[in-house]
């Protein structure tokens, strides 16, 4: 049984749905048995550049909700979208994903004090084609050191330095993992996720997901040469 990733949800995020069962021999995968207990990545607010950002949250009651984004440089708020909250205060808002990176957003219900409005962080990711790997390769050496295990969380990339943290977003879920290997080399993909990482996101085949590489950590290194 695979270890479960911590699933602390961000403010106002909806409950994480159960992860779907892994498909056999998906496009870009290599098949394998469905794990009894798959890890889950936390549900986050975000979207892919050129698409839309989605936020499911709640306010104090029914009414029109104005979603505002903070411009940190000028410390001003501007409206990016609206939604209608139901009797229980629940709302789902979408707005254009027009700027890469993370920003602070708030949900202001008409008539409420903006200063007390619920806030969260919303991230717009760069889209990238990705595959996953694992079955048949467990136990082999990784380009960045160590060996691939069923519980290994990480991603393979052709050029990013080993150890570079990469935030990956798919189907509303997000997880940050390090670059641990080199690849992918098939299906026109730019990233290759380990099976444990793909499980955390509910990814079953070759897909287009969101990525946000971060500055490499001080401990990041080049791939180790094999003797």
Secondary structure, 3 states (H helix, E strand, C coil): CCCCCCCCCCCCCCCCCCCCCCCCCCCCCCCCCCCCCCCCCEECEEEECCCEEEEEEECCCCEEEEEEEEECCCCEEEEEEEEEECCCCEEEEEEECCCCEEEEEEEEECCCCHHHCEEEEEEEEEEEEEEEECCCCCCCECCCCCECCCCCCCEECCCCCECCEEEEEECCEEEEEEEEECCCCCCCCCEEEEHHHHHHHCCCCCEEEEEEECCCCCCCECCCCCC
